[in-house]
Amino acid sequence: MGNSKSCFSEEELQDYEDLTYLTRKEILLAWSRWMELVQCQDSSNKSARYPDKVIHQLPELKHNPFCERITRVFSSEHDSRMSFEDFLDLLSVMSDKAPLQLKAFYAFHIFDFNEDKSLDRDDLGLVVDKLTGDSGLLPEEKEKLVDKLLEETDLDGGGISEEEFKHLLTKCPDFIHSFRFSI
């Protein structure tokens, strides 16, 4: 672990601690995991960006049906390539210490496939498809589920807004515990 610490100045470590929900120990562990993931020998280049195929090898993402959306949303350039700092942002939001409102913000953007700042019928259909996979859900059942989500959550008829989505998640106590993974 001493080797990892030498890659960071004291100021960098302090900045990362101040800007994330991660401890110094978690940041150093994240760096070790990052280096394993990207198989990089140049430990001085923390801003190097790697393609999503590399990032998707992370066990917590490898089998996640939303892995492409997660890497796109957490990519600072929204191009599905990630730097170490993007990776830290991801780990910070997925930490136990991140607040519900922050987790809800990112979950909303992950589910907003067409990136129009609203969860509409198409977005919700894709979410249901991703969550049910090859479960054999009939198109009529999927349609009913999407209709029910819109009926219960979309108060103004314009698709589910970020605020409506956050409100929905306040009624789902398990969300904060399921929208996480550990370093």
N, C-alpha and C positions, 0 to 999 in steps of 0.2 A: 504494500500500500504506500510505503514511503516513496516509491518510484512515481506513483500517480500524483502525489502532492507536489513533486518537483516540477510538474508540467504547468502549475498554476502559481501566479504570484499571490501574495497574501491579499492584495487588493482585489484581484479577480475572484478569489474564493469568497471574500466578503461581499462583493457585488452580487455574485450568484446566490449567496444566502439571502441577501436583502431583496432580491428580485424574484425569488421562488419560494415555494413552501417546503423546500428541501434543506436538510441539515448539511453541514460541511462533510460529514461522513457519507451521506447519501450522494452528494455531488461527486465525491472522489470515487465512490462505487459506480456511479453513472458513467464517469469517464472510463473506468476499466471495462464496463460493459460495452460502451461505445467503441473503444479500441478493438475489442474482440469482434464486434459486429462488423465494423468497416475494414477490419484487418489492415489497419494503417500503421505504417512505421514512422510517419512524420508526426510526432506528438506535439509539435509546436503549432500546427495549423488547425485551430478550433473552428475556423469559419469554412473549411472545406465542406462542400455539399455533395451528398451521395444520393443515388437514385432510390426510388421506393423499393425496388426489388431487394436491395441490400437491407433496408430498414425492416422490411416484412419478414426477415429471418428472425427478428426478435420473437421469442416464444409467445409473448402476450399478444402479438399481432398476427403471427403466422396463420392461425386458424380463425381469426376474427373476421366475420363477414363484412365488416366496415373498414378493413385495413387500408384500402385505397383512399377512402374518404378521410380517414384519420391522418394519413401522411400528407394529403393535400391541404387539409385545414391547418395542420401544425407547421407546414412549410412556410417559412417567412416570405417566400416568393410565390406561394400558392401554385407551385409547379410540381409538387410531389417529391422534390429533392429536399433533403434535410441536412442541416449542419448540427454540430454538437449543441449549440444554443437552442435550436428548434427541438432537439431531443430532450434537453432539460425542461423546456416549456411543457412538452408532452408529459414527462414524468412528474412535473410539478402539479399539473392539472389532475393527473391520475392518482396523486398521493392522497392518503387519508386526511391530510390536513387542509386540502383545498376546500373552500366553501361551496355549498350547493349552488349558489348563483353563478359561480365561475364554471363549475361542471356543466350546468344547464346551458350556459352560453355556448360552450364548445359542442355539447351534444346537439344543440339546435343546428349549428353550422355543419356538423357531420351529416345530419339527416336532411339538410337542405341541398339535395343533389343538384338542382338546377341553379343554385346560388342566387335566387331572387329575393332573399330575405323573408320568405314565407314558406311554410310547409303546406303545399297544396296537395291535391289528389294524386298527382304523379309522384311527388316525393314520398308520400305516405305509402303508396303502392310499392315503391322500391324498398322502403323500410320493411314492410310486411314480407316482401319477397326474400330479402336478406335474412330476416329473422326466422322465417319458416323453412327456407331452403327447399328441399325436395320432399316436404312433408305430405304432399298430396292435397294441399288446400285447394279447393275448387275455386274457380274465378268468382262465382257468386258469393262464396264465403269471404273471399278477400275483399270484394266490393262492399259487403255488409260491414266488415271490420273497419274499412276506411271511412265509410259513411258514419259509423258510430263514433270514431275518433273525431271527425270533423264536427259532428253534432254536439258532442260533449265539450269540445275545446275551442272551436272557432266561433267566437262570440259575434264577430261583425260580418261573417260570410266572405271574407277576403283571403281565406287560408289562415293557418295558425301562425300568428306573429310570434316573435321571440318572447314577448311578455306573456302571451297566452301559454306558450310552452313552459316558461319558467313557473307560472302559476300551477299548471298541471303537475309539474314535478314536485311542487311543495306537498302535493297530496300523495306522493309515492315515496314513502320513507325508505324503501329498499334501494332506490335509485343511487343515492350517494354511496352506498356500500357496494353496488355492482359496477359503477363507473369508476373503476380504479384498477391498478395493478402495482405491485411492489417492485422495488429496485433489486 
